[in-house]
Amino acid sequence: MKTTFTFTFILLFGTFLKAQELNPVHWEMTYTEEAQGLIAMSLTAVMDEGWHLYATYLPSDEGPFPTSIQIDANEDFELIGELEYPEPITKYDENFMMDLNFYNEEVTFKRKIRPLNKGAIVAMGEVEYMCCNDEMCLPPRIVPIKIEMTR
């Protein structure tokens, strides 16, 4: 009995560690200056082959975690409008046995800001997301984000 428990614990713990090593979503932040003095910040997720990232809205709370992007306003800028994103793929997901919204390969989320001063701007926040492939899902992950914009 003790041997079985130890083996099961090592197997489960090893699987957990292996899942923690995987990082199939890579994030890049850029920005562009737009009309009327606005700046569009772009946050792009590039997924390894076979992986997908869940959209910012899902049809049910009983499945995976949706992607959430938080940009913290500060004295350098104000947030303008809402987060912009492309239409996701909606498809039956075998992992959760329901139709879900997600992105494959690459997706770019955009958020506009209005600078409140003439100097450099630093925006910080975090992305919380969950990703899966056809065989497994990784636990939700929180990634801090920071972008420095010079004008």
N, C-alpha and C positions, 0 to 999 in steps of 0.2 A: 504494500500500500504506500509506504513512504517513498519507494523508488518510483512508483507511478506518479505520485504527486510532484516529486522533484523533476521528473522528465517533462510532465505537462507544464510546470512552471517555466522551465528553461525553454521549452518550445514556444509558449505564448510570449515570454519576455523577449526571446530572440526575434519573433515575428514583429513585435512592437518596435524593437530597435531598428529592424530593417525598414519598417514603414517610416520611421523618423528620419532615416537617411535619404529617402526619396525626396526629390525636389523637382517635380516635373513642370512647374510653372515658374517662369522667369519674368520679372517685372522691370520695365524701363520707364523713366519719366522724362518728358521733354516739354517745351513750351514754345508758343508762337505769339508774337504781338499781333493784335487785330485792330480793326477800326475803332474809333472813339476811345482810344487809350486802353482798351481791354487786353487782357492776356488770357489765352486758352492753354490750360495745363492739360497735357495728355499723359495718361497712365496706360501703358500697353502691357498686356499679358501675353507671353509667347509660351505655348504649351508643347511639351515633348510629344512625339508621334504617339497617337493612340489615347492621349489624355484629353479630358474636357473639363471646363470650368463652368460652374453653375452661374446662371444669370443673376441679376440684382433683384429679380422678383420671381417667385415660384408659385405654382397653383395651390400648394398645400404646405402646412407646417409639419407634416408627418414624414417628410423626406429629408433630403440633404439641406445644408445651410446655404442660403443665397450669398452671393458676393456682396460685401458691404464696403464702401469707400468713404472714409471720414477725412475731410480736410479741416484743420483747425484754423479759424480766422484769427488774425492778430492785428496789431496796430499798423502793419504794412499794407494791408489790403482788405477788401470786403468781397465776400462771395456773391456772384451774380448768377441768378437762375438756378436750375437744377442740374444734377449730373446727367450728361448726355452719353448715350450708348447705342450701338446698332441693334437691330432686331435679332434676337437669338434664334437658334434652331429649337424647335419644339418637336420632341420625339419620345417614344416609349423608352424608358430606361429600365433595363433588366435588373440592375442593382436594387432599385426601389419599387419596381413593379408598378410604375405610373408614368404618365406623360410629364416630362420636365423640360425646362428652358435652359439651354446651355450654349457654350461656344467651343468650337474646335480650333486648333492651330494657333489663332491669334485674334485678339480683340483689343480695341482701344476705347477707353472711357475718357470723357473730357469734362472739365469743369472750368468755367470762366471766373476770372477775378478782375476787380478794378483796383489798381494801385492807389494808395493814399499818400504816397510820398515820391520823391524823385530818385531815391537811392535804390540799392539792391533790395530784393524781396526774398525772404525765405519762407516757404510753405512746408508745413509738417502735418503728418496725420498717420493713418494706418489703413491697411486693407485686410479684411477678414474674408477668407474664401475657403471653399472645399472643392476638391477635384477628384475625379474617378477615371478609371479606364474600364475595359470590358470585364476585368477580373477582380478589381478591388477599388475601394475608396480610401483616401487618406483622411485622417481627422482634420477638422477645420484648423487653419493656420492663420496667425496674425502677423503681418509684415509691416514694420514701421516704414514710412515713406518720407522723403525730404527732397525738396527741389530748391535750388538757389538760382534766382533769375536776376540777371544784370541787364540794365537798359541804358 
